[in-house]
């Protein structure tokens, strides 16, 4: 070990510096995959459906020519919008597992475990089937 540059003496024994790491090294293998977060208030978490790779006639589409997808399956719901009296208004029209169409611009795009998700407000869902 080198001597201290300021006092020309031996280095101070501080954990994590001259004596080595203060904690055990991390394992290269990670634990189980975390669950998806639950959206807050009146928001909805939607798993975006994949764009079709071919037309109905069988022509293959490139990534630039493929149509944008604005629909997907509902994965999680928030607890609802808070009303003035302090209670939450439940989101009764949409349930987990429904396929919904959402607004193109009024959402947040999220990528989780190489899957595309969208978080949008309940009122920005245009329709369901």
C-alpha positions, 0 to 999 in steps of 0.5 A, a space after each residue: 500500500 502506498 503512503 498518504 500523499 498529504 501526511 507522508 504516513 501510512 494510509 488511514 484504515 477506512 472501509 472501502 478504500 485501503 482495506 478492500 471492498 466494504 460489501 461482498 461482490 455482486 453475483 453475475 446471475 440476477 434474481 427473478 424478473 420483477 413484476 410489472 408496476 401498477 399504474 397510479 390513479 386513473 391510468 391504464 397499462 397496455 401491452 402493445 400488439 405487434 404490427 403485422 409483418 405482411 398484408 392480407 395479400 401476402 406482401 411482406 412489409 418493411 419496418 418503415 412501411 408497417 402501419 403503427 399499432 394503436 391497440 393492445 391488451 390491458 395488463 393493469 389498471 390504476 385504482 381510479 380518479 380521485 373525486 372531490 369527496 376523497 373517494 376513488 371513481 372506479 374504472 368499470 368500463 375496462 377490465 384486465 385482459 380487454 383489447 383496447 384502442 388508445 390515442 396515439 399521442 396521449 400516452 407514455 411508451 415503456 419497454 419492459 423485458 423486451 416488450 412494448 407497453 403504453 401507459 395512458 389515462 383511462 379517458 384516452 382509451 378510444 374503444 374496446 373489443 
